[in-house]
Amino acid sequence: MPKILRTVSETRDFTNLYDLVNRRIGFVPTMGALHEGHLSLGRKARNECDCLIYSIFVNPIQFGPKEDLARYPRDLKGDLEKLESIGTDAVFFPDETIMYPEGYSTYIDVGPVGNVLCGKTRPGHFSGVATVVTKLFNITGCDQAYFGKKDYQQYTILKKVVNELNMPVDIIGVDTVREKDGLAMSSRNSYLSKDERKAAVVLNKTLKFVKDNFIRFKTKSEILTKVTELISSEKLADIEYAELRNASDLSDIRSIKKNKLVLLLAVRFGTTRLIDNMIVN
């Protein structure tokens, strides 16, 4: 079973052993309720690094006042069994008082990119993500950190934070892991009813349609009109956003011919909000 580390000093003592002999530390930050997508990150890290550390911490400062912090799924016993199966060396499992002691007041402002897409309806979310991830990088002393590209905005923002704050950490993006029917794996999939789960496949089908037929489209507007049409054909789907952005930095685009583009979706099925994306050209 992986070694459980609960304090900052425990974690630093553990990782310092690897630093002393110049061994690479791979790190996967999570909020638990682990699925195959999380494990795929660790498998890649295990192949590339000498030490593999996960963190499990449901980060309160990235949740809005009406979001699902209290009901976010938790399963430490199951998570540890899964992490043992891929050869995880240690798990940093702090409580809230370790990460945010009384009087804590330091947060990272990620700039305008944190206020678009998911950030538009979740104000402060990416500040919370960037803050906790920066703290986790500093605590673990990792060399490489692994993130799924399913949350493409998070992946892009964290690359920006590491670059602009000159952190000695390589951000490694890993392709989205999907169920057999194409639905992107997510801890929130467990919230879906049977009918909602069936309906949610429309996300991947829409992304694949645009990718497979990209050459037929002439404008951004034409693509987004088709995306809205396809998703809205599923009566249980309620679109929060569907946007086409520059894949490198999520900046807005005018022409669809000049840049590498990512199509990003956020759609609700009942009370469950799902996100997905795909590079389409």
N, C-alpha and C positions, 0 to 999 in steps of 0.2 A: 504493500500500500504506500502511496506517496507520503512523504513527510509533511505534516501540517504545521505551518508557520503562522502564528497569530499576531506577532508584534513586529515592529520595524527592526528592532535590534536582532531578533531571531533570524529574520530574513536576511539582513545584511551579513550576519555571521555565517550563514549558510552560503550565500553567493560569493563572499570574499574568498572562500576556499578555492573556487574556480578562477577568480581573478588572479590569485597568487601564482597560478601555474598557466596563466594566459589561455584559458579555455573559454569558448564562446557560450554565452548564456542565451537561450531562446525563451521567449516569454509570450504567453497567450492570456490577455486579460478577458475575463468573462463575468457575467452576473449569475452563473450557474444554470440549472435546468438544462444540462448539456445534451446536445444531439450530435448527429454525425457531422454536421457542419463545423461545430466546435472542435471535434476530434480530428477532422481533416487538417486543421491548422496545426495541431500538435504533432501529427504524423510528419508533416513537412518540416516542422522545427526539429523534431527528433532526428531526422535524416541530415540536417544541416548544422546542428549545434551539439555541444558536449553535455550541456545541462538543459533540461526542459522544466520550466516553471509555469504553472497556471495561477491565476488569481480568481477567487470567487468572492464577489462583493456586489450586492445590489445597491447601486450608487444613488442615494436619495436626491442629490442635487441635479440629476439629469431628468428627473420626473417633474411634470407640471402638477399644479394643485388638483386637477381633475383626472390625473392619469393613474395607472394601475400599480403603484408601488406596493400597496398592501397585499394585492392578490397576485403579484408576480410569482411564478412558480418557483419553488425551492425544493431541492432533493439532494442534500449533501451526501448521504450514504450512496445513492445511486451514482452521483457525479464522481465520487472517489473510486468506485468500482470501475467506471468507464476510463478514468484517467490512469488507473493501474494497468489496464489492458493495453495501453499504448506506450507504457514505459515512462510515465511522468515521474520526475524526481521529487518534486515538492509542490505544495499548493499553499499560496498565501491566502489566508482566510481571516481577515481582520473584522472586527466589529466597527460600528459607526464611530465610537469614541476614539478609536485608533486613527481613523482617517480624518475625522473632523472633531478634534477636541474642543472643549468649551472655549468660546471666543474666536473660533476660526473665521477668517474674513478675507482670504486671498483667493482670487478667481482669475481665470484666463479669459480675455476677450479675444475671440477668434476673428473679429472683423466682419465685414459685410457678408461673406460667404456663409456665416452662421445664421443669417436672417432670411435666407431664401429656402425654397423647397420645404424640407421638414422643419427647418428653423422658423418658417413663417407662421406656422400654427403651434409650434412648441418653443416659445421664447425662452431663452436661457439654456435650452437643452444642450447645445454644443459647447457652451461655456462649461457646463457641468461635466460633459464628457472629456473635454480637453484638460480640465483641472484634475480630475481623478486619474486620467491616464498619465499625465505628467508626474503626479505624485507616485504612481506605481512604477514608472520608469526609474525615478530617483531611488525608490526603496529597493527595487530588485537589482538595479545596476545592470540591466539586460543589454545585450549587444544587438539583438534582432527581436522585433516584435511583430506578431502575425495577426492580421485582421482579414475577415471575410469581406469580399467586395459586394455582398448583398446590400450592406449599408454603404453605398458608394460615397455619399456625402461625408459620412464619418471618416472613411478611409482617406478621402481627399483632404479633409480638414486636418487630420492628424499628420499627414505628410507635410502640410504647410506649417504646422506648429513646430514640428521637429526641425524643419529647415530654417525657419525664421528665428528660433530660439537656440540654434546651434547645438542641438542635443546629439550626443554620440550614439544614436540608435538608428538602425536601419528598419524602415517600415516595409514589411513584406505583405503584399496583397495576395489573397488566395481566392480563386474563382468560387462562385456560389455553388453550394451543394444542393441538389434538388431531389425531391421525391420522384418515384417512377413516372408519375403523371406530369411532372414539370414544376410543381409548386416548390418555391424556394423554402428550404428548411428554416424554421423559426420556432423559438420557444412559445410564441403567441399562437401558433397553429393549434395548440391544445385547447384554445378558447372557442374554436369554431364548432358550430353544430354540424351535423352530417350534411345538411343541405348547403351550408355556407362553405364547408370544406370542398364540396364538389364544385361549387360556383367559383371558388378562388383560382381554379386552374386557368380562368380567363386571362389572368395576368401574364403568365408565361406564353400562352397562345398569342396574345397581342404583341408581345415583344418579339417573338419569333416571326410573326407575320411581317412586321416592319423591317426586320433584318433581312428576311428572305426576299422582300419586294422593294428594298430601298431604292434600287435603280429606277423604279417607276415613278417615284415622287420627285416633284420639282421644287417644292417650298416647305419650310417648317410648318406653316399653317396647314398645308395639305396633309402632312403626316399626323399632326395633332388632331385634326378633324377625324381622320380615320381611326386613330387610337380611341377617341371618345366614343365613336360609333360602335367599335368592337366591344369595349368594356361595358358600355351602357346596354348592350344587347343582353347582358346578364342582369336580371332584375334585382338580384340581391347585392349588386355592386354599387357603391356610392363613392364616386371619384372625389378625392381630396385635391390631388394635382396629377397632371401628366405633362411633363416638360422635357424638351430636347435641349441639351446643354453641351458645351465644349467639354470633352472628356478629361482634359488635362487639369482644368481648374474650376469647372462648373460655371464659367462665365456664360453670359447670354450670347446667342449667335444671330446673324442675319442670313448668311448663306449656308446651305447644307452641303456645299461642294468643297469647301476649303479645309474643314477641320475634322478630326476624329470626334464622333458624336456619341453621347450616351443618352438613352431614353430612360427617364426615371418616373416611377409610378408610386403613388400612395393611394390606397383604396380601402374603404371600410366595408366589411361584411358583417352586418349586425353591429355589435359594439367593438369588433376586433379590427384594428388598423394594421394592414399589411403593406410592406414596401417591396419593390423589386426594381431591377434595372437591367439593361443590356447595351453593350456597344453595338451599334446598328450599321456601321459602315466601315 
